[in-house]
């Protein structure tokens, strides 16, 4: 188990060490992935940025993620989950747009009117604090791939083995400290897994140089 997200980020940075990552950009998936990404960016001498993707929950069960969306771009859905619940993307259109609005609100809160970070031709690492289904990571990875990075990696302290295998199709490499076949829950892997606040995200961004070391 990890003591907290800080320690998890330090171990993840060590797992990434030795790769040819020139001037990397490290995106932390808000909110929980940002404290982890903060440590990764520090370890790699990279630029810390925030990424926002929102889960699209099932009707009456918002915690059951059926898909995900970013502030801009198409939503993606877990087709097997939709079939199991006899739902279509059209059934979730209202929820989808509400989550897109929330993604835009959070992105404005974290970045304001600052320009989007330069990604084209650079090594990009997307970081979260843990992945079960990986649907929010997938939609963000596809959005980042559209920006033309030199390489694209997904790095998480703990990731369900099945999700890691599926997400490997989206990236050049998936890096995990732990890859259990039965994840149970991400929180199980942390002694301290408190909800990360907006203030913590903003503090991490403020403490990181805008262009890395």
C-alpha positions as CSV (number, residue, x, y, z in Angstrom):
1,X,0.0,0.0,0.0
2,X,1.0,3.6,-0.5
3,X,1.1,6.0,2.4
4,X,-0.5,8.7,0.3
5,X,-0.6,10.2,-3.2
6,X,2.8,11.9,-2.6
7,X,4.5,8.6,-2.0
8,X,2.7,7.0,-4.8
9,X,3.9,9.7,-7.1
10,X,7.5,9.3,-6.0
11,X,7.4,5.6,-6.7
12,X,5.8,6.2,-10.0
13,X,8.5,8.7,-10.9
14,X,11.1,6.0,-10.1
15,X,9.3,3.5,-12.3
16,X,9.5,6.0,-15.2
17,X,13.2,6.9,-14.7
18,X,15.7,6.0,-17.4
19,X,13.4,6.6,-20.3
20,X,14.3,9.1,-23.0
21,X,11.8,11.8,-22.1
22,X,13.0,15.2,-23.4
23,X,11.2,18.2,-22.0
24,X,8.2,16.1,-20.9
25,X,4.7,17.4,-20.1
26,X,3.1,15.6,-17.2
27,X,-0.7,15.9,-17.0
28,X,-2.5,15.0,-13.8
29,X,-6.1,14.0,-14.1
30,X,-8.0,16.2,-11.8
31,X,-8.4,16.0,-9.1
32,X,-6.8,13.0,-7.6
33,X,-4.2,12.5,-10.2
34,X,-2.7,16.0,-9.7
35,X,-0.8,15.4,-6.5
36,X,0.7,12.2,-8.0
37,X,1.6,14.0,-11.2
38,X,3.2,16.7,-9.1
39,X,5.8,14.2,-7.8
40,X,6.2,12.6,-11.3
41,X,6.9,16.0,-12.9
42,X,9.4,16.9,-10.2
43,X,11.2,13.5,-10.6
44,X,11.4,13.8,-14.4
45,X,12.1,17.5,-14.5
46,X,9.0,18.0,-16.5
47,X,6.2,20.5,-16.8
48,X,3.1,19.9,-14.6
49,X,-0.3,20.5,-16.2
50,X,-3.8,19.6,-15.3
51,X,-6.2,17.5,-17.4
52,X,-9.9,17.4,-16.9
53,X,-12.2,14.5,-17.9
54,X,-15.6,13.8,-16.4
55,X,-17.3,10.5,-15.9
56,X,-20.8,10.0,-17.5
57,X,-22.8,8.2,-14.8
58,X,-25.7,5.9,-15.2
59,X,-29.2,7.3,-14.5
60,X,-29.9,7.1,-10.8
61,X,-26.4,5.7,-10.3
62,X,-23.9,8.6,-11.0
63,X,-21.0,6.6,-9.5
64,X,-21.4,3.9,-12.2
65,X,-19.3,5.2,-15.0
66,X,-20.7,4.4,-18.4
67,X,-18.6,6.8,-20.4
68,X,-16.5,9.9,-20.1
69,X,-16.0,13.3,-21.8
70,X,-13.5,16.2,-21.9
71,X,-14.2,19.9,-22.1
72,X,-14.1,19.6,-25.9
73,X,-14.3,16.6,-28.1
74,X,-16.6,13.5,-28.4
75,X,-17.7,11.4,-25.5
76,X,-16.7,7.7,-25.3
77,X,-18.8,5.0,-23.8
78,X,-18.4,1.5,-22.4
79,X,-20.5,-0.3,-25.0
80,X,-20.7,-3.5,-22.8
81,X,-22.1,-1.4,-19.9
82,X,-24.6,0.3,-22.1
83,X,-25.9,-3.0,-23.5
84,X,-26.1,-4.4,-20.0
85,X,-28.4,-1.5,-18.9
86,X,-30.2,-1.3,-22.2
87,X,-29.1,2.3,-22.8
88,X,-27.9,4.2,-25.8
89,X,-25.7,7.4,-25.9
90,X,-28.8,9.3,-26.8
91,X,-30.3,8.3,-23.4
92,X,-27.3,9.9,-21.7
93,X,-27.2,13.1,-23.8
94,X,-28.4,15.4,-21.1
95,X,-25.9,13.9,-18.5
96,X,-23.1,14.1,-21.1
97,X,-23.6,17.8,-21.7
98,X,-23.9,18.6,-18.0
99,X,-20.5,16.8,-17.4
100,X,-19.0,18.7,-20.4
101,X,-20.1,22.0,-18.8
102,X,-18.5,20.9,-15.5
103,X,-15.3,20.0,-17.2
104,X,-15.1,23.4,-18.8
105,X,-15.8,25.1,-15.4
106,X,-13.0,23.2,-13.7
107,X,-10.6,23.8,-16.5
108,X,-11.3,27.5,-16.3
109,X,-10.8,27.4,-12.5
110,X,-7.4,25.7,-12.8
111,X,-6.1,27.5,-15.9
112,X,-8.1,30.7,-16.2
113,X,-7.3,32.3,-19.6
114,X,-3.8,30.9,-19.8
115,X,-3.1,29.2,-23.2
116,X,-3.2,25.4,-23.5
117,X,0.3,23.9,-23.0
118,X,2.3,23.1,-26.0
119,X,2.2,19.4,-26.6
120,X,3.1,18.8,-30.3
121,X,6.4,17.0,-30.6
122,X,6.9,16.6,-26.9
123,X,6.8,13.5,-24.6
124,X,3.6,13.5,-22.7
125,X,2.7,11.5,-19.6
126,X,-0.9,11.3,-18.3
127,X,-1.1,10.4,-14.6
128,X,-3.9,9.4,-12.3
129,X,-3.9,8.0,-8.8
130,X,-5.4,4.7,-9.9
131,X,-7.6,3.1,-12.5
132,X,-10.4,0.6,-12.4
133,X,-12.2,0.8,-15.7
134,X,-10.0,3.5,-17.2
135,X,-12.8,5.2,-19.1
136,X,-11.8,8.8,-18.1
137,X,-8.2,8.1,-18.9
138,X,-9.1,6.7,-22.3
139,X,-11.0,9.9,-23.3
140,X,-8.2,12.1,-22.1
141,X,-5.6,10.0,-23.9
142,X,-7.4,10.3,-27.2
143,X,-7.7,14.1,-26.7
144,X,-4.0,14.3,-26.0
145,X,-3.1,12.1,-29.0
146,X,-4.9,14.5,-31.3
147,X,-2.4,17.2,-30.2
148,X,0.5,15.4,-31.9
149,X,2.9,14.4,-29.0
150,X,6.2,12.7,-29.8
151,X,5.2,10.0,-27.4
152,X,2.3,9.4,-25.1
153,X,2.4,7.4,-21.9
154,X,-0.1,6.5,-19.2
155,X,1.4,6.3,-15.7
156,X,-0.6,5.2,-12.6
157,X,0.5,3.8,-9.2
158,X,-2.1,1.1,-9.4
159,X,-4.2,-0.1,-12.4
160,X,-6.4,-3.1,-12.9
161,X,-4.6,-5.5,-15.2
162,X,-7.5,-5.7,-17.6
163,X,-7.8,-1.9,-17.9
164,X,-4.0,-1.6,-18.4
165,X,-4.1,-4.1,-21.2
166,X,-7.0,-2.3,-22.9
167,X,-5.4,1.1,-22.5
168,X,-2.1,-0.1,-23.9
169,X,-3.8,0.2,-27.3
170,X,-4.1,3.9,-26.8
171,X,-0.5,4.8,-25.8
172,X,3.1,4.0,-26.4
173,X,3.4,2.6,-22.9
174,X,1.4,1.9,-19.8
175,X,3.5,2.3,-16.6
176,X,2.1,0.9,-13.3
177,X,3.8,0.3,-9.9
178,X,1.1,-2.3,-9.2
179,X,-1.1,-4.1,-11.8
180,X,-3.3,-6.5,-9.8
181,X,-5.7,-8.9,-11.5
182,X,-8.3,-8.1,-8.9
183,X,-8.1,-4.4,-8.0
184,X,-11.1,-4.3,-5.5
185,X,-11.0,-0.5,-5.2
186,X,-8.3,2.2,-5.7
187,X,-8.8,3.5,-2.2
188,X,-7.7,0.0,-0.8
189,X,-4.1,0.7,-2.0
190,X,-3.7,3.9,0.0
191,X,-3.6,4.6,3.7
192,X,-4.6,8.2,3.0
193,X,-7.0,8.6,0.1
194,X,-8.8,11.7,1.1
195,X,-10.7,13.6,-1.6
196,X,-8.4,16.1,-3.3
197,X,-9.7,19.7,-3.2
198,X,-9.5,22.4,-5.8
199,X,-7.1,24.3,-3.5
200,X,-4.7,21.3,-3.5
201,X,-4.8,21.2,-7.3
202,X,-4.1,24.9,-7.6
203,X,-1.3,24.7,-5.0
204,X,0.4,21.9,-6.9
205,X,0.2,23.9,-10.1
206,X,1.5,27.0,-8.4
207,X,4.5,25.2,-7.0
208,X,5.6,23.7,-10.3
209,X,7.6,25.8,-12.8
210,X,5.6,26.4,-16.0
211,X,8.3,24.9,-18.2
212,X,9.8,22.3,-15.8
213,X,13.3,22.5,-14.5
